[in-house]
Amino acid sequence: MFIRRTKTRTTASGEHYYSYRLVDSYRVDKCVRQRPLLNLGSGFSFPREQWPELSQRIAQIIFGQTTLLPLPRLRPAMEAPRCD
């Protein structure tokens, strides 16, 4: 699985924008095919260098796999404040 950036043009004004899709690769006989699994939209703002990790994590969730090591926890500064 990987994330693909696709350039699209609007029909009304002719302006270009980018949309993002989660794509799966599979093999049929000797040919490699690709199918979109999820449209992430044009507002997808995840950093590009982290796309492989994101697509790998989505694949783990879809196929019900667990990670060998636990996922990192939130740092205390990022946790929500308690209402005591």
Biotite code that builds the C-alpha atoms (Angstrom):
import biotite.structure as struc

atoms = struc.array([
    struc.Atom([0.000, 0.000, 0.000], chain_id="A", res_id=1, res_name="MET", atom_name="CA", element="C"),
    struc.Atom([1.081, 3.512, -0.666], chain_id="A", res_id=2, res_name="PHE", atom_name="CA", element="C"),
    struc.Atom([-0.317, 7.034, -0.891], chain_id="A", res_id=3, res_name="ILE", atom_name="CA", element="C"),
    struc.Atom([-0.633, 8.557, -4.344], chain_id="A", res_id=4, res_name="ARG", atom_name="CA", element="C"),
    struc.Atom([-0.902, 12.271, -5.088], chain_id="A", res_id=5, res_name="ARG", atom_name="CA", element="C"),
    struc.Atom([-3.077, 12.920, -8.149], chain_id="A", res_id=6, res_name="THR", atom_name="CA", element="C"),
    struc.Atom([-3.308, 16.205, -10.033], chain_id="A", res_id=7, res_name="LYS", atom_name="CA", element="C"),
    struc.Atom([-6.909, 17.032, -10.890], chain_id="A", res_id=8, res_name="THR", atom_name="CA", element="C"),
    struc.Atom([-8.486, 19.891, -12.798], chain_id="A", res_id=9, res_name="ARG", atom_name="CA", element="C"),
    struc.Atom([-11.880, 21.404, -12.044], chain_id="A", res_id=10, res_name="THR", atom_name="CA", element="C"),
    struc.Atom([-14.261, 21.539, -14.985], chain_id="A", res_id=11, res_name="THR", atom_name="CA", element="C"),
    struc.Atom([-15.753, 24.918, -14.135], chain_id="A", res_id=12, res_name="ALA", atom_name="CA", element="C"),
    struc.Atom([-12.662, 27.097, -13.787], chain_id="A", res_id=13, res_name="SER", atom_name="CA", element="C"),
    struc.Atom([-9.942, 24.813, -15.132], chain_id="A", res_id=14, res_name="GLY", atom_name="CA", element="C"),
    struc.Atom([-7.822, 25.257, -11.984], chain_id="A", res_id=15, res_name="GLU", atom_name="CA", element="C"),
    struc.Atom([-5.626, 22.405, -10.793], chain_id="A", res_id=16, res_name="HIS", atom_name="CA", element="C"),
    struc.Atom([-5.583, 20.867, -7.318], chain_id="A", res_id=17, res_name="TYR", atom_name="CA", element="C"),
    struc.Atom([-4.146, 17.707, -5.784], chain_id="A", res_id=18, res_name="TYR", atom_name="CA", element="C"),
    struc.Atom([-6.101, 14.869, -4.230], chain_id="A", res_id=19, res_name="SER", atom_name="CA", element="C"),
    struc.Atom([-4.615, 11.993, -2.262], chain_id="A", res_id=20, res_name="TYR", atom_name="CA", element="C"),
    struc.Atom([-5.545, 8.306, -2.335], chain_id="A", res_id=21, res_name="ARG", atom_name="CA", element="C"),
    struc.Atom([-4.470, 5.197, -0.487], chain_id="A", res_id=22, res_name="LEU", atom_name="CA", element="C"),
    struc.Atom([-3.624, 2.663, -3.210], chain_id="A", res_id=23, res_name="VAL", atom_name="CA", element="C"),
    struc.Atom([-3.058, -1.104, -3.032], chain_id="A", res_id=24, res_name="ASP", atom_name="CA", element="C"),
    struc.Atom([-0.866, -3.022, -5.497], chain_id="A", res_id=25, res_name="SER", atom_name="CA", element="C"),
    struc.Atom([-1.698, -6.587, -6.457], chain_id="A", res_id=26, res_name="TYR", atom_name="CA", element="C"),
    struc.Atom([-0.640, -9.057, -9.129], chain_id="A", res_id=27, res_name="ARG", atom_name="CA", element="C"),
    struc.Atom([-2.824, -10.647, -11.813], chain_id="A", res_id=28, res_name="VAL", atom_name="CA", element="C"),
    struc.Atom([-0.886, -13.284, -13.742], chain_id="A", res_id=29, res_name="ASP", atom_name="CA", element="C"),
    struc.Atom([2.297, -11.404, -14.739], chain_id="A", res_id=30, res_name="LYS", atom_name="CA", element="C"),
    struc.Atom([0.842, -7.897, -14.507], chain_id="A", res_id=31, res_name="CYS", atom_name="CA", element="C"),
    struc.Atom([0.888, -5.603, -11.491], chain_id="A", res_id=32, res_name="VAL", atom_name="CA", element="C"),
    struc.Atom([-2.391, -3.760, -10.945], chain_id="A", res_id=33, res_name="ARG", atom_name="CA", element="C"),
    struc.Atom([-3.276, -0.963, -8.584], chain_id="A", res_id=34, res_name="GLN", atom_name="CA", element="C"),
    struc.Atom([-6.622, -0.160, -7.011], chain_id="A", res_id=35, res_name="ARG", atom_name="CA", element="C"),
    struc.Atom([-7.602, 2.808, -4.851], chain_id="A", res_id=36, res_name="PRO", atom_name="CA", element="C"),
    struc.Atom([-8.780, 1.793, -1.398], chain_id="A", res_id=37, res_name="LEU", atom_name="CA", element="C"),
    struc.Atom([-9.467, 5.130, 0.232], chain_id="A", res_id=38, res_name="LEU", atom_name="CA", element="C"),
    struc.Atom([-9.830, 8.679, -1.043], chain_id="A", res_id=39, res_name="ASN", atom_name="CA", element="C"),
    struc.Atom([-8.017, 10.931, 1.436], chain_id="A", res_id=40, res_name="LEU", atom_name="CA", element="C"),
    struc.Atom([-9.278, 14.108, -0.242], chain_id="A", res_id=41, res_name="GLY", atom_name="CA", element="C"),
    struc.Atom([-7.579, 17.335, -1.206], chain_id="A", res_id=42, res_name="SER", atom_name="CA", element="C"),
    struc.Atom([-7.077, 18.553, 2.375], chain_id="A", res_id=43, res_name="GLY", atom_name="CA", element="C"),
    struc.Atom([-4.690, 15.722, 3.310], chain_id="A", res_id=44, res_name="PHE", atom_name="CA", element="C"),
    struc.Atom([-1.876, 17.427, 5.209], chain_id="A", res_id=45, res_name="SER", atom_name="CA", element="C"),
    struc.Atom([0.189, 14.555, 6.621], chain_id="A", res_id=46, res_name="PHE", atom_name="CA", element="C"),
    struc.Atom([3.967, 15.111, 6.097], chain_id="A", res_id=47, res_name="PRO", atom_name="CA", element="C"),
    struc.Atom([5.168, 13.318, 2.951], chain_id="A", res_id=48, res_name="ARG", atom_name="CA", element="C"),
    struc.Atom([8.178, 11.694, 4.653], chain_id="A", res_id=49, res_name="GLU", atom_name="CA", element="C"),
    struc.Atom([5.768, 9.880, 7.000], chain_id="A", res_id=50, res_name="GLN", atom_name="CA", element="C"),
    struc.Atom([3.475, 8.502, 4.254], chain_id="A", res_id=51, res_name="TRP", atom_name="CA", element="C"),
    struc.Atom([5.166, 5.045, 4.210], chain_id="A", res_id=52, res_name="PRO", atom_name="CA", element="C"),
    struc.Atom([4.703, 4.671, 7.974], chain_id="A", res_id=53, res_name="GLU", atom_name="CA", element="C"),
    struc.Atom([1.085, 5.788, 7.729], chain_id="A", res_id=54, res_name="LEU", atom_name="CA", element="C"),
    struc.Atom([0.252, 3.373, 4.904], chain_id="A", res_id=55, res_name="SER", atom_name="CA", element="C"),
    struc.Atom([2.008, 0.542, 6.762], chain_id="A", res_id=56, res_name="GLN", atom_name="CA", element="C"),
    struc.Atom([-0.017, 1.271, 9.913], chain_id="A", res_id=57, res_name="ARG", atom_name="CA", element="C"),
    struc.Atom([-3.276, 1.362, 7.932], chain_id="A", res_id=58, res_name="ILE", atom_name="CA", element="C"),
    struc.Atom([-2.385, -2.033, 6.398], chain_id="A", res_id=59, res_name="ALA", atom_name="CA", element="C"),
    struc.Atom([-1.760, -3.452, 9.882], chain_id="A", res_id=60, res_name="GLN", atom_name="CA", element="C"),
    struc.Atom([-5.178, -2.240, 11.027], chain_id="A", res_id=61, res_name="ILE", atom_name="CA", element="C"),
    struc.Atom([-6.958, -3.581, 7.928], chain_id="A", res_id=62, res_name="ILE", atom_name="CA", element="C"),
    struc.Atom([-5.357, -7.040, 8.148], chain_id="A", res_id=63, res_name="PHE", atom_name="CA", element="C"),
    struc.Atom([-5.632, -7.259, 11.954], chain_id="A", res_id=64, res_name="GLY", atom_name="CA", element="C"),
    struc.Atom([-1.886, -7.441, 12.532], chain_id="A", res_id=65, res_name="GLN", atom_name="CA", element="C"),
    struc.Atom([-0.245, -6.284, 15.716], chain_id="A", res_id=66, res_name="THR", atom_name="CA", element="C"),
    struc.Atom([3.119, -4.590, 15.930], chain_id="A", res_id=67, res_name="THR", atom_name="CA", element="C"),
    struc.Atom([6.119, -6.382, 17.367], chain_id="A", res_id=68, res_name="LEU", atom_name="CA", element="C"),
    struc.Atom([6.896, -3.409, 19.581], chain_id="A", res_id=69, res_name="LEU", atom_name="CA", element="C"),
    struc.Atom([4.226, -1.311, 21.254], chain_id="A", res_id=70, res_name="PRO", atom_name="CA", element="C"),
    struc.Atom([3.286, 1.967, 19.608], chain_id="A", res_id=71, res_name="LEU", atom_name="CA", element="C"),
    struc.Atom([4.857, 5.022, 21.231], chain_id="A", res_id=72, res_name="PRO", atom_name="CA", element="C"),
    struc.Atom([2.749, 6.625, 23.948], chain_id="A", res_id=73, res_name="ARG", atom_name="CA", element="C"),
    struc.Atom([1.871, 10.272, 24.100], chain_id="A", res_id=74, res_name="LEU", atom_name="CA", element="C"),
    struc.Atom([4.334, 12.394, 25.986], chain_id="A", res_id=75, res_name="ARG", atom_name="CA", element="C"),
    struc.Atom([2.942, 13.905, 29.208], chain_id="A", res_id=76, res_name="PRO", atom_name="CA", element="C"),
    struc.Atom([3.044, 17.407, 27.705], chain_id="A", res_id=77, res_name="ALA", atom_name="CA", element="C"),
    struc.Atom([0.653, 16.260, 24.945], chain_id="A", res_id=78, res_name="MET", atom_name="CA", element="C"),
    struc.Atom([-1.878, 14.564, 27.220], chain_id="A", res_id=79, res_name="GLU", atom_name="CA", element="C"),
    struc.Atom([-5.147, 16.258, 28.014], chain_id="A", res_id=80, res_name="ALA", atom_name="CA", element="C"),
    struc.Atom([-5.322, 17.996, 31.409], chain_id="A", res_id=81, res_name="PRO", atom_name="CA", element="C"),
    struc.Atom([-7.239, 16.213, 34.152], chain_id="A", res_id=82, res_name="ARG", atom_name="CA", element="C"),
    struc.Atom([-10.351, 17.725, 35.679], chain_id="A", res_id=83, res_name="CYS", atom_name="CA", element="C"),
    struc.Atom([-10.128, 16.748, 39.357], chain_id="A", res_id=84, res_name="ASP", atom_name="CA", element="C"),
])
